[in-house]
Amino acid sequence: MSYLDFVVQIIPGPKGNPMVHVRSERGEGSAPFQLPFDDSTWRHVDLSEAIAGGRHLVPQEEEGARGDRREIGEQLFEALFSGEVLRLYERCLDRIESQPDLGLRISLMIDPREPQVASLQALPWELMRQPDTPNYLALRRRQSLVRHLAFPHPVDTRPWPQFLRILCVRSNPGNQVFLNLQGEIDALGKALAGIGEVIEPETPTLDGVRKALLEHECHVLHFMGHGELMEDATKGILWFESVLVPDAGERIRGEDLANKLADIPSLRLVVLNACESARTGPASLLAGVASALVLGGLPAVVAMQARVSDGAALAFSRVFYQRLAASDSLDAAVTEGRQAIHSMDPSSFEWATPVVFMRVQDGYLPTRVPPQAPERQMAVRRWYQGPNVAVAVIVLLIGLVGTVVTVMIGKGGFGEKPETPIQSGPNRRPTSYTVRVQILNPQGQPVTGSTIRTSVANEKKRTAEGWWEVEIPAAKVPAGGQITLWAEHPDWGGSSKVLRLGTESNVPVEIRLKEPESWLRGQVVDESRRGLAGVRVSLQSGQKVETRTDAAGHFALKLAVPAETSIRVLAERNGWAPADQHCLAGRDTCSLLLEKP
């Protein structure tokens, strides 16, 4: 799908009143901008209800004005689209209506240097919907909504590489709420099989990220972990693991991360799958992590503008990368990620949490060339007509002559032979590799019943000895020789191995599975279905695992059992009769009811 650009810019206007100016294929126009609600209404908009096991460390409060999210979405639409702007929008919709492969990309542009309008970046624009219709813009493939910070930095027009390498940073310090990060990284590997690979830094620290970026040509940085905007709204942070204190977290500001990512020309996209990573403070856009990265020069950033549950974060990233692999543009892939969250609970507004900032020309990643408009296709065809044919013939002849001269020199016809032969001797790479993989349990014993996959998506077969064997043509191996192997087993936790292929054609490798690991999330409520805080939640038998509910009654338990295992859970609090319930590991629907004795 190709897109028409519909650039909507909010600019300072006369007498302190902002204006909306639009540039589109159907012309330009302006209209006044006025918010129909005050600051207290939209700053307390809750997109995700109360979250159990979210990627945020502060319990979500139940107090505060939430506002009607549907009404706020309609009010935002009416504030942005009125008068000439609305008429141009409707004319562009008419244009794409008759062409199924044509969409409208709405780029919301706000200048962070203009104090009169800079704070409008913090509004939940993804909630916008046209009044009297069910259509939310951020859920529509053909009406893409992206954010564009207006500042003096060129738009990135470089082509994407043909093979995508993602540096995946999973940070879940031991003293924080457990997140299903292994499930997320496995989903990324599956989605990118054949078009890219996932690598990880040696340590999920700032230094580890910088070191990995310098040693590998990475195109995407994917962070998964905890994030938050501090209570004074002056600083957005991500929780990395600490270098000095084991199992402890370290708060990293957006501008500090931006400095670590500076001067890495291969890096084109950052995905922050963490709570409030796209949220900004009222004083400065540098307070937000995502906006700090954009202002630091990153071409594209995808982040979360509110708290996000672990299940929603996993669903978003899985579908987002699947759609990128299926040749969707960046903004269309974000739309489908929102749709995945919407499918989990259509009554919730958590789908509006993902935000995409784009300063790239067309939004397409390496799997395809974006569709061309008919006018451009005609221009390409015309290149082969007329005088250009003669130019092409001359260039071809020059290339042939150069090839002949190179061959003659190599054979000694015009001079001495090169001192260093090319791709000869023991250092020559083979034309294909045979990788033999043995899967071991956590105690180091061979196991059966496992499955494997690779970042180069080749066919696997079992050997008589129970190993897996993978044939990999050298043409499919990235320039650095690095590939990733993943192993899974129904009774153990999955594991992976990064392998660097070199001159050996037969490569044996062992992958040791991890102890089974899953999580169980839920809520403890009273007879009126209100969440109860401070309830002790534990297992009745087996593992000695316990936790206490947060302010909304939610809890999260990390378990050493596979998903879908039946677990008996016990809830206890002084002054209340204890309750127990059978729940399935890997779910977030465990509910326990406490009653007064």
N, C-alpha and C positions, 0 to 999 in steps of 0.2 A: 504494500500500500504506500502510495506517495501522499504528501500532505501539502495543502495550501497554508501559507503562513498568515496568521491573524495576530499581529503584535499589539497588545494592549498595554499602554504605558500610563501609569499614574504619576502626574507631574504637579509641582507647586502651581497654584493659580492665583488670581488677584484676590487681595484682601484676606490672604491666609486660607482660602478655600481651594482644595486640590481639584484638578481637572483630569479627565480621562481622554487620552488621545490614542487613536487606533490607526494602524497602517495595514492595508489588506489588498488583495488582488482587485477588489471592487472599489478601491479608493481609500481616502483618508477622511477622518471626521473627529469631532471632539464633543464632549458633554461634561457637565459638572459632576463631581463625585461628592457624595455625602453619606456617611454611615448613619443608618436609622437607629442604631443602638449605641450605648456608651461602653466604655472600656471594661467595666465590671461584668458585662454580659458575656462577651466573647472570650475573655481571659479564663473563664471558668467552664468553658464548654468541655464536656467530658465525651471523648470519642469512643471510649472502650468500656464504659461502665466500670464496675469494680473488677480488678484483675487478680487472678490467682496465679502465682508463679510467673509474674511478669519480669521484664528485663529492666527493672527499676528497683532501687534498694529502699525507698521510703514508702511505707504503707500508704495506700490511697485513702484519702479522707472522704467521708460521706457528706460532710458539710459543704456549703457554698452553692452559689447559683450555678445551675447547669445550663439553663436556657433551653428552649425548644430547638433542637438541632435542625429539624426540617425548616422551621421558620427562619432561623439564622441563615441557612443555605439559600433560601429564596431572597432574603434581604440582601445578602452579599451579591447575588446575581443582579438584582434591580439597581444596586448602587454602582455596579460596574457597567452594566448594559442599559443605557437609556438614550433617548434622542437619536442622534446620528450614529452613535456607536451600535445601538440595537438594530437600526435599519441595515447597517453594513454587515452585521453578524447574520441577520436573516437572509440577506442576499447571498452571502457565502454559503449558507446552508442549502439554499436553492441550487447553487452551483454544484455541490457535491452530491446532492440527492439523486441526480441522474447518472452518476458515475460510481458504481460500487467500490472500485479500487482507489477512490480518492477520499481523503479525510481532511479535516481542518485542525491544524495545530494552533492552539491558543497559547501564546507566550505572554505571561504576565510579567511585565518589566517594571521594576521599582529601583530608583537610584538610592543606594544606601548613604550617599553623601548629603542628601537633602533631608534635613531634620523634619520638615513639614510632612513628609510621606514615608520616611524610612521605617517607622514603627508599624506601618500597614503590612509589612512583610510577615509579621507574626500572626495575621488573621488566618483562620482555617479555610482558605479558599477552596480546598478540595471538597468542601460541603456544598458548593454552589449547585443549584438546580433552578431551571426555569419554572416560575410559578404556574400552577395548574397543570403541571406535567409530572410524571414519575421519574424523569430523566435527570440523574446526577451526572454532571459533566465528567467527573473523574472516573466514572465507571463506563464511559463510552469509548470504544476503540476509535471511532471516526470523529470524535471531538476531543482530541488529546489536550490535556492541560499541563503545562510545564511552567516552571518559574525561571526567570532570567534576571539576575542582578545586573543592573546597568552600571558599569564602571569601565574606565579606560584600559581594557585588555582585549586583544583581538579574539574573535571567535575561532575556535579550532577547526581547521578545514583539512587536516591531515587524514589520509586514508587509514583505516584500521588494519592491523596485521592479519595475516591469513590464519594464524594459530594463536589462540587466546590463552594467556597464562594468568591465573588468579592467585594472588597471595592472600591466603585465608588466615585471619588472626582470630583464634578462639580464646577468649579470656574469661575465665570463670574461677577467680580466686577461691580458695577453700573456705574462707570465712563469709562467703556470699551465697545467695539463693542458688540452688542447682538449676542449670539450664541444659536442655537436650541439644548440646552443640555437636555431638558426634552424629546425631541424626541429620543435622543440617549440613555438615560437611560431606556426609555420604550422599545426600540428595544433590549437592553441587556437583560432585564427581560424576554421578549418573547422568545429570542433565548435560554436562559438557563433554561426555565421551565422544571422541572423534573430531571435535572442533577445538578442544583446549584441554588444559590440565590444571589441577589444583595443587599448589604447594603450600607449605606452612613454614613460618620462621622457626629458628631453633628454640626461641623463647618468645612468648606473647608479651613482649615489652617494647618500649619505644626503640631501644638499641637493637633488639632483635629484628624489628620491622625494617629499620634503616639498613642493617647489614644484609638482609634478604633482598631488599630492593637494589642494593649495589652489586650483589653477586648474581642476580637473575634479572632478565628482562621481563618485568611484570607489567601487565596492562591494566589489571583491575586489582584494587585492594578491597577485600571483603572483611569487615569487622563484625563479629558477633559476640555479644556480651551485655554488660549493664551500662546504662548511661542515665544522665539526669541533668536538669537545669537547676542549679542551686536555689535555695529558698529566696535569696535576695535578688534572683533573676539577673545577676551580673556575670554569671559564669556557667557555661555549659561544659560538661565533662564526660569522658568515657573512662570506664574502669579497666585499666590494664593491670597485669600482674606485676607485683613489686620485685625489683632487682635485689633489694636489701633484706626484705622480710619474707620468708617462705609462706605461701598460702595467704598472703595479705594482698590487698588491692592498692593501686596507686591511681589517684585522680589525675587525668591528663586533659588539659584544656584544648579547645579547638585550635587556637593559634599555635600552641606547642606542637600539635600533630601536623599542622600545616607547614611548619618549619622543617619537620622531619621528612615531609614528602616533597619539599622544594627541590628543584633542579633534577628531577627524575623524569626525563623527557618521554619515556615509554609509558608512564602511568597516565591513563586516560579517564578512568572511572573509579570512584570510591563509593562503596555501598556500606552504610552504617546501619546494621540491623540491631539497633539498641534504642531503648526508650529515650524520647525527647532529644534525639540527636539532631533534629531539624528545627527545634524550638529556639527562638531568639528572645533576648530581653528587650525591654522598652528603650534602654539607653543606647545600645550599640549592637550592630549585627555581629560584631566580633565575639559577642557573648555566646552565640550559637556555634555548635561544632560544625555543622554542614555549611553555614554561611561563611564561617572563617576559612574553610577549605576552598570555597568558591572564590572568595576575595583573594585567597593566596594563589589563584591561577589554575585550579583544577578544572578541566573542561566539563565534567559532569559529576554530580553527586546525587545519590539516592539515600534518603534518611527518613527517620520517623519524627513527626511533629508532636507526638503525645506518647503516653505510656502504651506499650504493646505487650500482649501476652506472649508467652513462649510458643504456644501453639500457632498463633497468628504469624509470628515472626518466621517460624519454620515453613508454614504454608506459603507465605509470600516469597521467600527466597527460592523455594523449590520450583514454583510456577514461573517466577521471574526469569530464572536461568533456563528453564525448559523453553520458554517462548523466545529468548535470545537465540538459543540453539536452533529454533524453528524459523529463524529469519525475521522475527518481529523487530521493529525499531525499538530503541531504548524506552521511549515513552509508552509505546503500545505494550511492551513487556511489563512495565510498571502497572498499567491499567489491568492486565490480566492477573498480576499479583494481588491487586486490590480485590478483583473478582473472587480470587481464591479465599481471601479473608471473609468476604461477604457471604460466600457459600457456607462457611462454618456457622454463622449466625446472622441471617438476613435482618433480624430485628436490631442488631447492634450497629454502631457507626464506626467500629474499629477499622473498617476498610478505608476510611478517609485518613488514616494515620500516615501512610507512605507519601513522601513528597519527592519530586524529581526536579533538580536544578540542571539546566542544560545550556552549555555554551559551545555546542558542536553543530556542524552545518546540517546534518540530516538525521543523526541519531542511530544510524545503522552500524552494527558491529561486524566482525569479519566474515560472517557466514554468507553474505550476499552483497551485491551491488544494489543500491536503492533503485526502485522503478523510475524510469525516466518519463517525463511528460512527452506527449506526441511531438511537440515542437523540437525538443532536444533530439529525439530519435531521428527526425528528418535531417537535423544538422549533422548527425553522425553519418547518415547515409550519404549526404552531399559531400562529405570529406573525400570520398573515393571517386568523385567525379571531377572532370575538368583538369586544370593544371596540377592539382595535388597528386595525380597519378604519376606524373613525371618526377615530382619531388620524392615520392615513395620509392620509385625505381632507383633513383640516384642513391638514396640512403641504403637500399638493399645491396647495390653493387659495392659501395664503400665497405659495408660489413663483410661481404664475401672476400674482397681483396685483403682485408685485415686478417681474416681467418687463414687464408693461404700463406700470408707472410708469417703468421705465428707457427703454422705447421712446419714451414721450411726452416725456421730458426731452431725449432725443437729437434729437427732431424740433422742439424748441422749444415744445412744448405747455405745459410747466410752468416754463419758464425758458430761459436762453440755451443755445446749442449748446456742446458741449465745444470747448475751444480746440485740442486735439490730435486730429485724426481717427485712427481705429484702422485699422492695416494699409492705409494709402493712400499714394499717391505713390511715388517712386523706391525707398524703403526697404522696400517690401512684398515678402515672400517669394513666389516662384512656387508654383503648385500642384504642379509636378513639375520634376525636374531631368534634363537629358540630359548625362551625363558621357562625354566622348570620351577614350579612353586609347590612347596610343601607347607601345609597348614598344621599348626601345633596348637594345643590348648594352653591355657595360662601356665600349666605346670611343665610345658615343654614336650608333651607327648603327641604323636601324630593323631589326627582325628579325621573321620569321614563325615559326609553329609554337609560339607561346606560348599560355598560358591565363591567365585572370584570375578573381578572385572578390572579393566585397565583404562588408563586415560587415553589410549590410542584405539580403543574399541575393536580389538581383533578377536577372532574366534578362539575359544578355549576348548581343550579336550583333556579327558582324564587318561593317565597312563595306567598300565597294569599294576604298578606299585602304589597307586593311590595318589600320585602327584597330579598337579595340573600342568599342562603344557600349552604355551602360547607362542605362536609364530608371528613375528613382527617384521614386516619389511622395513629396511633402513629408511626408505623414503617417508615413512610415517613417523619417524622419530624426530623430535624437535632438534634444533641446531645444537643445543647444549647436551643432548643425549639423555635428558632427564625424563623419566616416566613415573607414573604412580600406579601401584597395585592395591586393590582393596579386597579384603576377605571378610565373609560374613558366615554366621552359623546360627541356627535357631536356638541353641542352648548357651551360647557365649556372646560376649560383646564383640562387635566388629573391630577390625584393625586395618592398618594400611602400611605400606612400605614404599619409600621413595627410592628409585633405582636409577643409576646413571650408566647408560650403555656406552661401551667404548669399542675396543678392538676385539674382544672375545665374542664369538658367535653363540656359544652355549653358556647360558647364565643360570646357575642354580640360586634359589633364594628361599628363605624361610620367613613365614609370617606367623607371629604368635598372637593368638586371639586374647582378648581381655576378659576379665571377670564380667559376668553379665551385669548390665547397668540399665536402669530405667527410673522413672519418676512417677509419683502419684500425687495428684493435686485435687483439691476439693474445698469444701466450705462446711463449717459447723454453724448451725442456726438454732434459734429458739422457736417456740411454738408459733410466733408471729412471723417467722421466716426472716428475722433480722440476724445478721452475722454476729457471732459472739467472739470477742477478743480474749486473748490470753488462755485459750483452752489447750490443754496438753493433749497432743495427738501422737499415738505410738502404735506399734504392731503388737498383737496379742501373743504371737509366738515367732520363733525364728530370730531374725535380726533384732539387735537392740538399737532401734532407730526411733527418734522422737523429735518433735518440734512443737512450737506453739503458734496459734493462729494470730494473724495480724489484726489491725483495727476493724477490718471488714469481715473477719471470721475465716479468712482464707488460709490455707496451709499448703506446703509442698514438702514431700518426703523423697529423698534419694534412696533408691533400693538396689540391692545386688541380686536382682532376679530379672529374667527376660520380661519384655512387655507381654501383656495379656495374661500374666500369672495372677491367680486369685489370691488376694491378700485380705486378712481380717484386721480391720483398723479399729482402734479404741480411742474414744474421746472422753476426757475427764476434766472437771472444773469444780472447785469447792462450791458447795451450795446447790449443785445440780446432780441429777442422777446420771451416771455414766451411760454411754451409748456405744454400741459396736456395729460394724457393717462390713459385709464382704464387698471388696472393690477390686477392679482389675488394674494391675500396674500398667503404666503407659497412658492412662486416661487422666482427664482433668475434671471428671464429673462425680467424684466421690462426695456424697452429701450425708452428714450426720446430724441428727436432731437431738438436742438436749432438752430435758424437761425438768421442772421443779419437782422435788420428791413429794 
